Structure formats: structure tokens, C-alpha cells
Amino acid sequence: MELKKVLAGIVNLKAKGNLDIDIKGIESDSRKVESGFMFVAIKGFSSDGHKFIDKAIENGAICVVIEEGTDVKSLNVPNDITIIMAPNTRYALAIIACNFYDNPSKNFKLIGITGTKGKTTTTFMIKKILEQQGQKVGLIGTIAKYIGDKCLGESDRTTPDSLELQRIFAQMVKENVDAVIMEVSSQSLKLDRVTGCNFDIAVFTNFTEDHISEKEHPNMQDYFESKLKLFKMCKTGFINSDDLQVIKVKKLFPQSDIQTYGIDNPADLLAKDVTVTNSYVDFRVKLGEKNERVKTSIPGRFSVYNSLAAISVAKKMGVSPENIKLALEDVRVPGRSELVPNKKGLTIMIDYAHSPESLSSILKAVKSYTQGRVISVFGCGGDRDPGKRPIMGEISGTVADYTIITSDNPRTEKPETIVNQIEEGMKKTNGKYEVIVDRKQAIKSAIEMANKRDIIVLAGKGHETYQEINGEKFPFDERTIIKEIIKNMK
């Protein structure tokens, strides 16, 4: 593609060198650059792409994009290499990627789901509903990327970087998808990963404290404002009327078509007569001209909110009431209130809850219907908001009957440090607990103490099949571990 077309729509660029060149590919990773490529240098949290420009040129780059303010002379770029200076190379990369792949998101309906929790379940619900209606659907999110039933690969992050995202979109266009549902994280909005995407519908599920750290958001205001960017990119949206922060979106975007859903407060789509059991929830809601009874096999009150968000989108897209009901009853989401079958007949639930609000929500949900004890097994991720650790300890100590504090993904932190911080909150309660840093041993201990009336909640890892320690990911699938533990028990 001609360089000028690749750069279309980006303002305040400065250029040095030949502009009449043809770009064969785009990369922000110098190791992946090939002959005829453009290399875009990104200043990341742990590394600076400008330090790898020479390597990119060595691998065949004919054009480099650098951040405004960079000392060009210090880069020692050969004279035959075109240099483009952009005010913000993250933003530039997003637009460049859209241009290079011919703006693929304009060729299907794009639905973006943001919020602290509920994103993954809501995307799976919408996917299932649209497929029930006969559409070919793509999904991009925390667990993996899909076209229909075909998995395109597991996800490293909730929302891919802009270049990978446009590549995925282009593949989806090639395979003739009708709609794509994607989780849109606050980081992806803040760091321009979704800039240039043509969103048709936006959903804001809820807003609670999470992702506050040096590498994420400095405070809750920044976190909220980052999420609001999705509604600046989309004129049609659905929001949770029961969330005091999310409901502000309607007044903040008066020119947009923002509709509400909820349970407790007035809403455009209101759930009534809610029933929660240990294996499903059902409720009454208006579909078409009638109030219908809707059931979904994911237990917990939060499932009602996720279902309402999915129904709101489905109604907007013309899905029949019957297909909505059929899809919701049959939907399953890996690592979200996932019950693990086992030979001992124990109730063991795997859930991705990794924030104070989500841990409280899942523990209170199971507490409401469990006849025996709630045994909570959880830890907190390293290199993430340390302030939530004692809060989560206090939550588990207050709600669960027994807690085993353990390791999650310690990343570059010492697991013992994280566990000690969780324990500080636990000590504020009268809750019974023990500390077992080794997560496999913690799960084994929970299984050994449980009976058929109890429920074990393994919180934090959900769909993940690894444990991240010092930058390395080790195999750790809790489903497999449960099976092995029970197999070896006498």
C-alpha cells in the first residue's frame, strides 16, 4: 500500500525522506519486521521501541514512525530510510493499522462491551443469541478469539493491541462474519488500541474499583474517563441503571441514543420476579409485545444484569424473543461460575473473580443457596493494585465460612508478600482461615475438607490455564488439577 494511504487521517506529521514508497507490512515488534515493512516505535511500560529501530531496519524496514520529541540524529537512521514523526505513535499505529487493512470494522456490526466485570459473560451471551438467530459471529475477549466455533487462539490480554486487532478484523471480514462482539478494556481505550474502530453499539456493564496501579490507572476518575471514550466512538449504547456511576453516561452524552437496563431502578428494560438457584437464574422481562420468562444456566444475580445487557443488544439487532430465550438457557462461559464435575460429587466452582466487588458478588451469590459451608480459595495477582488485597481478605473472611489464602499470578512479586497483605484484611474478621501459598496444595486442602453440602469457590483464575511467575507462564489448569487431586485421593 502507498505510504500516503497508510498515513491518511493522521494530522501534524513530520516527514524526512522519500514518501513515494510502497509499504508491504506494518510492525511494532522489530523482531517481526520483514523486507519492505514500516516499523512503528512505541514507548511501552517496560521497553521503548525507539531502541530497536536499528534492528527493524536490519530486518528490512524501509520506513520508521517515531514519537514527536525524539532526537532523530541520535537514532543514526540511514538516509535511504523514510522517517515519519507523529505526536503520538500509539494513536498513529491504530490509524495506520485501520488504513492498511482497509478499515475492516466497517464491514460488520461491531459491539463493544466495557465495564469492571461482566464483560466476558455478556459477550458470550450476545454471541450465542446472534448465532441462534442464524448469524455468523466473531468474538474477541479475555478468554480467546473466535469465529463461530473456531478458536483463533487464546488471548494474552482482554483487548489486543491495535495492529493485531485490525488483523483479526480483516480475517473476520474474509470469513464473512455478520457481527463481532468484543470486550473493550479501559486500558485499550486509554492506550488507543481501539482507536479507528467503527463501533455500532456500546455497552457499559458496571463500574467498581479495579485496575488502579502504576501500570494501569492512577485513580478511579482516570479509570472512568477511559471507559467513557467508548461512548465518544459510538452513538448507540446500553447502560446499567442500577450502577450509580454508569448511569451518569446518559447525561454525559445527551446527543446519543443511550438506553438503560436494570432490576431495582427504573429502566428501559426491567427484570422482574427474579429467582436465583444453585444452577440457574430466571426472571420476567419484556420481549416484543409480551412479558416473557427468561432463564439462564449461570447462577447468581449478576447473571441477570449480563442477560439484560445481552437482551438489549439482541432486541436492537432484531433477534426474535424465542431465539433470545433459547440461547440464554443454553449459554456456557469458561471460568465464569463454572461448575466442575467430579467423582466425589463435590460442588466445585471456578470463577474469574479477582476484584473486591466480583469476589463479594460470587461469594454472596453462592452463600444464598448453599446448604453447607462456603469454602473460598483465592489470592491476588502481583504487579496489580495492592490496595485491594486486604479488602478482598476482609470480604472473604466476612462472607465465606472458611478461607484458604493462596497465590494467584504473583508475576514479579513475592507470593508471600501478597498473601500477607490479604491476611491483614482477613484478621479484621472472625472468619476461619489458613494460608497455603502453593495454589495446588490449597485446592487439595479445600477438596479434602469439603462434603457434598459444601461449595468450594476457586476464585481469581477462571479460564486461565497457566500461573505467571517472574515473567514465565507455567501450566496450571484448575480443572485438570481438580481431576488429578481427586484421582489420587483414597
C-alpha positions as CSV (number, residue, x, y, z in Angstrom):
1,M,0.0,0.0,0.0
2,E,1.2,3.5,-0.8
3,L,2.7,5.3,2.2
4,K,0.4,8.3,1.8
5,K,-2.6,6.0,2.0
6,V,-1.2,4.2,5.0
7,L,-0.9,7.6,6.8
8,A,-4.2,9.0,5.7
9,G,-6.2,10.7,8.6
10,I,-3.2,11.3,10.9
11,V,-2.6,15.0,11.4
12,N,0.5,17.0,12.4
13,L,3.0,14.6,10.9
14,K,6.6,15.5,10.0
15,A,8.5,13.6,7.4
16,K,12.0,13.1,6.2
17,G,12.9,11.0,3.1
18,N,11.1,9.5,0.2
19,L,7.3,9.5,0.6
20,D,6.6,7.7,-2.7
21,I,7.2,4.2,-1.4
22,D,5.1,1.1,-1.1
23,I,4.6,-0.4,2.4
24,K,4.3,-4.2,2.4
25,G,3.5,-4.7,6.1
26,I,3.3,-3.0,9.5
27,E,5.0,-4.0,12.7
28,S,5.7,-2.5,16.2
29,D,7.9,-5.5,17.1
30,S,11.3,-5.2,15.4
31,R,11.8,-9.0,15.5
32,K,8.8,-9.5,13.2
33,V,9.8,-6.9,10.6
34,E,10.4,-8.1,7.1
35,S,11.6,-6.5,3.8
36,G,9.5,-3.5,2.8
37,F,7.8,-3.1,6.2
38,M,7.0,0.0,8.2
39,F,8.2,-0.1,11.8
40,V,6.3,1.9,14.4
41,A,8.3,2.7,17.6
42,I,6.1,2.6,20.7
43,K,7.2,3.7,24.2
44,G,5.9,0.9,26.4
45,F,5.9,0.5,30.1
46,S,8.8,-1.9,30.2
47,S,10.6,-1.1,26.9
48,D,11.0,1.6,24.3
49,G,10.6,0.7,20.6
50,H,12.9,3.5,19.6
51,K,15.8,1.5,20.9
52,F,15.1,-1.2,18.4
53,I,14.9,0.9,15.2
54,D,18.3,-0.3,14.1
55,K,17.2,-3.9,14.4
56,A,14.0,-3.2,12.5
57,I,16.0,-1.6,9.7
58,E,18.4,-4.5,9.7
59,N,15.4,-6.8,9.2
60,G,14.1,-4.9,6.2
61,A,12.2,-1.8,7.4
62,I,12.1,1.0,4.8
63,C,10.1,3.4,6.9
64,V,10.1,4.1,10.7
65,V,7.5,6.1,12.7
66,I,8.9,7.8,15.7
67,E,7.4,9.8,18.6
68,E,7.5,13.6,18.5
69,G,10.4,14.9,20.6
70,T,12.7,12.1,19.7
71,D,16.2,13.1,18.9
72,V,16.4,12.0,15.2
73,K,20.2,12.4,15.0
74,S,20.8,10.0,17.9
75,L,18.9,7.3,16.1
76,N,21.5,7.2,13.3
77,V,18.9,6.2,10.7
78,P,20.4,5.7,7.2
79,N,19.5,8.3,4.6
80,D,17.6,5.9,2.4
81,I,15.1,5.1,5.2
82,T,11.9,7.3,5.4
83,I,11.3,8.8,8.9
84,I,7.8,9.8,10.0
85,M,7.4,11.8,13.2
86,A,4.0,11.6,14.9
87,P,2.6,13.4,18.0
88,N,1.6,10.0,19.5
89,T,2.9,6.8,17.9
90,R,0.3,4.6,19.7
91,Y,-2.5,6.7,18.1
92,A,-0.7,6.7,14.8
93,L,-0.3,2.9,14.8
94,A,-4.0,2.4,15.4
95,I,-4.9,4.6,12.4
96,I,-2.1,3.1,10.3
97,A,-3.4,-0.4,11.0
98,C,-7.0,0.6,10.1
99,N,-5.8,2.1,6.8
100,F,-3.5,-0.8,5.9
101,Y,-6.3,-3.4,6.5
102,D,-8.9,-1.3,4.7
103,N,-10.9,-0.4,7.8
104,P,-12.4,-3.9,8.3
105,S,-14.7,-2.9,11.1
106,K,-16.9,-1.0,8.6
107,N,-17.9,-4.4,7.1
108,F,-19.7,-5.9,10.0
109,K,-21.7,-4.8,13.1
110,L,-19.2,-4.1,15.9
111,I,-20.5,-4.3,19.5
112,G,-18.1,-3.2,22.3
113,I,-18.6,-4.2,25.9
114,T,-16.9,-2.3,28.7
115,G,-17.2,-2.4,32.5
116,T,-15.3,-3.6,35.5
117,K,-16.9,-7.0,35.4
118,G,-19.4,-9.0,33.3
119,K,-17.7,-8.2,30.0
120,T,-16.8,-11.8,29.2
121,T,-20.1,-13.4,30.1
122,T,-22.0,-10.7,28.3
123,T,-20.0,-11.1,25.1
124,F,-20.6,-14.9,25.1
125,M,-24.3,-14.4,25.7
126,I,-24.6,-12.0,22.8
127,K,-22.6,-14.3,20.6
128,K,-24.9,-17.2,21.4
129,I,-28.1,-15.2,20.8
130,L,-26.9,-13.9,17.4
131,E,-25.9,-17.4,16.4
132,Q,-29.3,-18.7,17.4
133,Q,-30.7,-16.1,15.0
134,G,-28.5,-17.6,12.2
135,Q,-25.7,-15.0,12.1
136,K,-22.0,-15.7,11.8
137,V,-20.3,-14.1,14.8
138,G,-16.8,-13.2,15.8
139,L,-15.8,-12.7,19.4
140,I,-12.7,-11.1,20.9
141,G,-12.1,-11.0,24.6
142,T,-10.3,-12.1,27.8
143,I,-10.5,-15.9,27.1
144,A,-9.8,-16.2,23.4
145,K,-10.7,-15.0,19.9
146,Y,-13.4,-16.9,17.9
147,I,-15.1,-17.0,14.5
148,G,-18.2,-19.1,15.2
149,D,-16.9,-22.3,17.0
150,K,-13.4,-21.9,15.6
151,C,-10.9,-20.6,18.2
152,L,-8.3,-18.3,16.7
153,G,-6.1,-18.6,19.8
154,E,-6.1,-17.7,23.5
155,S,-5.8,-14.1,24.5
156,D,-2.8,-12.5,26.2
157,R,-4.9,-9.5,27.2
158,T,-8.6,-8.5,27.2
159,T,-8.3,-6.3,24.1
160,P,-5.5,-6.9,21.6
161,D,-3.2,-4.1,20.5
162,S,-4.4,-2.1,17.6
163,L,-2.3,-3.9,14.9
164,E,-3.3,-7.4,16.0
165,L,-6.9,-6.2,16.4
166,Q,-7.1,-5.0,12.8
167,R,-5.5,-8.2,11.5
168,I,-8.2,-10.2,13.3
169,F,-10.9,-8.0,12.0
170,A,-9.5,-8.4,8.5
171,Q,-9.6,-12.2,8.9
172,M,-13.2,-12.0,10.1
173,V,-14.2,-9.9,7.1
174,K,-12.5,-12.6,4.8
175,E,-14.6,-15.2,6.6
176,N,-17.8,-13.2,6.1
177,V,-18.9,-12.6,9.7
178,D,-22.1,-10.6,10.3
179,A,-21.2,-9.2,13.7
180,V,-18.3,-9.0,16.1
181,I,-18.6,-8.7,19.9
182,M,-15.5,-7.6,21.8
183,E,-14.5,-6.8,25.3
184,V,-13.2,-3.3,25.4
185,S,-10.9,-2.7,28.4
186,S,-10.2,0.6,30.0
187,Q,-6.5,0.2,29.1
188,S,-7.4,-0.5,25.4
189,L,-9.3,2.8,25.3
190,K,-6.6,4.7,27.2
191,L,-3.8,3.4,25.0
192,D,-5.6,3.8,21.7
193,R,-5.9,0.1,20.9
194,V,-9.4,0.5,19.6
195,T,-8.9,4.0,18.0
196,G,-10.3,4.0,14.5
197,C,-12.8,1.1,15.1
198,N,-16.3,1.6,13.8
199,F,-18.5,0.7,16.8
200,D,-22.2,0.3,16.2
201,I,-23.3,-0.5,19.8
202,A,-21.6,0.1,23.1
203,V,-22.5,-1.5,26.5
204,F,-21.3,-0.4,30.0
205,T,-22.0,-3.2,32.5
206,N,-20.9,-1.7,35.8
207,F,-18.1,0.3,37.5
208,T,-16.2,-0.6,40.6
209,E,-12.7,-0.3,42.0
210,D,-10.1,-2.2,40.0
211,H,-7.1,-1.7,37.8
212,I,-5.6,1.1,40.0
213,S,-1.8,0.8,39.8
214,E,1.3,2.4,38.3
215,K,0.9,0.5,35.1
216,E,-2.8,0.9,34.7
217,H,-4.9,3.9,36.1
218,P,-3.6,6.4,38.7
219,N,-7.1,6.8,40.2
220,M,-10.8,6.0,39.7
221,Q,-11.5,9.2,37.8
222,D,-8.9,8.2,35.1
223,Y,-10.4,4.7,35.1
224,F,-13.9,6.0,34.5
225,E,-12.9,8.6,31.9
226,S,-11.0,6.0,30.0
227,K,-14.2,3.9,29.7
228,L,-16.2,6.9,28.6
229,K,-14.1,7.0,25.4
230,L,-16.1,4.1,24.0
231,F,-19.2,6.3,24.0
232,K,-17.4,9.0,22.2
233,M,-16.8,6.5,19.5
234,C,-20.4,5.2,19.3
235,K,-23.8,6.9,19.3
236,T,-25.8,3.9,20.4
237,G,-25.4,2.4,23.8
238,F,-26.9,0.4,26.7
239,I,-26.0,1.0,30.4
240,N,-26.8,-0.4,33.8
241,S,-29.4,1.8,35.5
242,D,-28.6,0.2,38.9
243,D,-25.0,1.4,38.9
244,L,-24.7,5.0,40.3
245,Q,-21.6,5.8,38.3
246,V,-22.6,4.1,35.0
247,I,-26.0,5.9,34.9
248,K,-24.1,9.2,34.5
249,V,-23.3,8.2,30.9
250,K,-26.8,9.1,29.8
251,K,-26.4,12.8,30.9
252,L,-22.8,13.0,29.7
253,F,-23.8,12.0,26.1
254,P,-27.2,13.7,25.6
255,Q,-27.0,13.6,21.8
256,S,-26.5,9.8,21.8
257,D,-29.1,7.1,21.9
258,I,-28.4,5.7,25.3
259,Q,-30.9,3.2,26.8
260,T,-30.9,1.5,30.2
261,Y,-31.5,-1.9,31.8
262,G,-31.8,-2.9,35.4
263,I,-33.5,-4.6,38.3
264,D,-34.0,-2.1,41.1
265,N,-34.2,1.2,39.4
266,P,-36.5,2.4,36.5
267,A,-35.1,1.3,33.2
268,D,-36.0,0.8,29.5
269,L,-35.5,-2.9,30.0
270,L,-36.5,-4.1,33.5
271,A,-36.2,-7.5,35.1
272,K,-38.9,-8.6,37.5
273,D,-39.7,-11.6,39.7
274,V,-36.0,-12.7,39.8
275,T,-35.3,-16.3,41.0
276,V,-31.8,-17.4,41.9
277,T,-30.9,-21.1,42.4
278,N,-27.6,-23.1,42.6
279,S,-27.7,-23.9,38.9
280,Y,-29.6,-21.1,37.2
281,V,-31.4,-17.8,37.4
282,D,-34.7,-16.8,35.8
283,F,-36.7,-13.6,35.6
284,R,-39.5,-11.9,33.7
285,V,-38.7,-9.3,31.1
286,K,-40.5,-7.6,28.1
287,L,-39.6,-9.2,24.8
288,G,-41.5,-7.9,21.9
289,E,-45.0,-7.1,23.0
290,K,-45.1,-9.6,25.9
291,N,-43.5,-10.2,29.2
292,E,-41.6,-13.4,28.9
293,R,-39.9,-15.7,31.5
294,V,-36.2,-15.9,30.7
295,K,-33.8,-18.5,32.2
296,T,-30.0,-18.8,32.1
297,S,-27.9,-21.6,33.5
298,I,-25.3,-19.3,35.0
299,P,-26.2,-18.8,38.7
300,G,-26.1,-15.5,40.5
301,R,-27.9,-12.2,40.5
302,F,-25.1,-10.7,38.3
303,S,-26.2,-13.1,35.6
304,V,-29.5,-11.2,35.4
305,Y,-27.6,-8.0,34.6
306,N,-25.4,-9.7,32.0
307,S,-28.5,-11.2,30.4
308,L,-30.3,-7.9,30.3
309,A,-27.3,-6.3,28.6
310,A,-27.3,-9.1,26.0
311,I,-31.1,-8.9,25.5
312,S,-30.8,-5.1,25.0
313,V,-28.3,-5.6,22.2
314,A,-30.3,-8.5,20.7
315,K,-33.5,-6.5,20.6
316,K,-31.7,-3.6,18.9
317,M,-30.4,-6.1,16.3
318,G,-33.8,-7.6,15.6
319,V,-33.4,-11.0,17.2
320,S,-36.7,-12.8,17.9
321,P,-37.9,-13.4,21.5
322,E,-37.8,-17.2,21.0
323,N,-34.2,-17.2,19.9
324,I,-33.2,-14.9,22.8
325,K,-34.7,-17.3,25.3
326,L,-33.3,-20.5,23.7
327,A,-29.8,-19.0,23.5
328,L,-29.6,-17.7,27.1
329,E,-30.8,-21.0,28.5
330,D,-28.0,-22.9,26.7
331,V,-25.1,-20.4,27.1
332,R,-21.9,-21.5,28.9
333,V,-18.8,-19.4,29.7
334,P,-15.4,-20.9,30.6
335,G,-14.3,-19.8,34.1
336,R,-17.4,-17.8,34.9
337,S,-19.4,-19.5,37.7
338,E,-18.1,-22.8,36.0
339,L,-19.1,-25.9,37.9
340,V,-16.5,-28.7,37.6
341,P,-17.9,-32.3,37.5
342,N,-16.0,-34.7,39.7
343,K,-16.1,-38.3,41.0
344,K,-16.6,-37.2,44.6
345,G,-19.8,-35.4,43.8
346,L,-18.5,-32.2,45.4
347,T,-19.7,-28.7,44.2
348,I,-16.6,-27.0,43.0
349,M,-16.9,-23.7,41.2
350,I,-14.2,-21.9,39.2
351,D,-14.7,-18.2,38.8
352,Y,-12.6,-15.4,37.4
353,A,-13.4,-13.1,40.4
354,H,-10.3,-11.0,41.0
355,S,-11.6,-7.7,42.4
356,P,-13.3,-6.9,45.7
357,E,-16.6,-6.4,44.0
358,S,-16.5,-9.6,42.0
359,L,-15.3,-11.7,44.9
360,S,-18.0,-10.3,47.1
361,S,-20.6,-10.9,44.4
362,I,-19.7,-14.5,43.8
363,L,-19.4,-15.4,47.5
364,K,-22.7,-13.8,48.4
365,A,-24.4,-15.4,45.4
366,V,-23.3,-19.0,46.4
367,K,-23.9,-18.2,50.1
368,S,-27.5,-17.5,49.4
369,Y,-28.2,-21.0,48.1
370,T,-25.6,-23.3,49.6
371,Q,-26.8,-25.7,52.3
372,G,-23.4,-26.3,53.8
373,R,-20.2,-24.2,54.0
374,V,-18.8,-21.8,51.5
375,I,-15.1,-22.6,51.2
376,S,-13.2,-19.8,49.5
377,V,-9.8,-20.3,47.9
378,F,-8.2,-17.2,46.4
379,G,-5.2,-15.0,46.0
380,C,-4.4,-11.7,44.3
381,G,-2.3,-11.0,41.2
382,G,1.2,-9.5,41.5
383,D,2.1,-6.1,39.9
384,R,-1.5,-5.0,40.2
385,D,-3.4,-2.8,42.6
386,P,-2.1,-3.8,46.1
387,G,-4.8,-1.7,47.8
388,K,-7.5,-4.3,47.0
389,R,-5.6,-7.2,48.7
390,P,-6.7,-6.6,52.4
391,I,-10.1,-5.6,51.2
392,M,-10.6,-8.9,49.5
393,G,-9.3,-10.7,52.6
394,E,-11.9,-8.9,54.7
395,I,-14.6,-9.8,52.2
396,S,-13.8,-13.5,52.2
397,G,-13.4,-13.5,56.0
398,T,-16.9,-11.9,56.3
399,V,-18.8,-13.9,53.7
400,A,-17.2,-17.3,53.4
401,D,-17.4,-19.9,56.2
402,Y,-13.7,-20.9,55.6
403,T,-11.0,-19.3,53.5
404,I,-7.7,-20.6,52.2
405,I,-5.5,-17.7,51.2
406,T,-3.1,-18.7,48.4
407,S,-1.2,-17.5,45.4
408,D,-2.7,-16.3,42.1
409,N,-0.4,-14.9,39.4
410,P,2.4,-13.4,41.5
411,R,4.2,-12.2,38.4
412,T,7.3,-10.4,39.6
413,E,6.3,-10.0,43.3
414,K,7.0,-12.5,46.1
415,P,3.8,-14.6,46.7
416,E,4.4,-14.4,50.5
417,T,4.2,-10.6,50.3
418,I,0.9,-10.7,48.5
419,V,-0.6,-13.3,50.8
420,N,0.5,-11.3,53.9
421,Q,-1.3,-8.2,52.6
422,I,-4.5,-10.3,52.0
423,E,-4.2,-11.7,55.6
424,E,-4.2,-8.2,57.0
425,G,-7.8,-7.8,55.9
426,M,-8.7,-11.3,57.0
427,K,-7.6,-10.6,60.6
428,K,-10.2,-7.8,60.8
429,T,-12.9,-10.5,60.7
430,N,-13.8,-13.5,62.7
431,G,-13.6,-15.7,59.7
432,K,-11.8,-19.1,59.9
433,Y,-8.9,-19.3,57.5
434,E,-5.5,-20.8,56.8
435,V,-2.6,-19.7,54.5
436,I,-1.3,-22.2,51.9
437,V,0.9,-20.3,49.4
438,D,1.1,-23.2,46.9
439,R,-2.2,-22.9,45.0
440,K,-2.3,-26.6,44.1
441,Q,-1.9,-27.6,47.7
442,A,-4.6,-25.0,48.7
443,I,-7.0,-26.6,46.2
444,K,-6.2,-30.1,47.6
445,S,-6.8,-28.9,51.2
446,A,-10.2,-27.5,50.2
447,I,-11.2,-30.7,48.5
448,E,-10.1,-32.8,51.5
449,M,-12.2,-30.8,53.9
450,A,-15.4,-30.4,51.8
451,N,-18.5,-32.6,51.9
452,K,-21.4,-32.8,49.4
453,R,-23.3,-30.0,51.1
454,D,-20.5,-27.5,50.8
455,I,-19.3,-25.4,47.9
456,I,-15.7,-24.7,47.0
457,V,-15.1,-21.4,45.2
458,L,-11.8,-21.2,43.4
459,A,-11.6,-17.5,42.6
460,G,-9.3,-15.5,40.5
461,K,-8.0,-17.6,37.7
462,G,-11.2,-18.6,35.9
463,H,-10.5,-19.6,32.3
464,E,-6.7,-19.2,32.7
465,T,-4.7,-22.4,32.2
466,Y,-1.4,-21.0,33.5
467,Q,0.2,-19.4,36.5
468,E,2.5,-16.4,35.8
469,I,5.7,-16.3,37.9
470,N,8.6,-14.0,37.2
471,G,7.6,-13.4,33.6
472,E,7.1,-17.1,32.8
473,K,3.8,-18.8,32.4
474,F,3.6,-22.3,33.9
475,P,0.8,-24.8,33.0
476,F,-2.0,-24.5,35.7
477,D,-5.5,-25.6,34.6
478,E,-7.6,-25.9,37.7
479,R,-10.0,-28.3,36.0
480,T,-7.1,-30.7,35.4
481,I,-5.7,-30.2,38.9
482,I,-9.0,-31.0,40.5
483,K,-9.2,-34.2,38.5
484,E,-5.7,-35.2,39.4
485,I,-6.2,-34.5,43.1
486,I,-9.4,-36.5,43.3
487,K,-8.0,-39.3,41.3
488,N,-5.1,-39.7,43.8
489,M,-7.3,-39.5,46.9
490,K,-8.2,-42.7,48.7
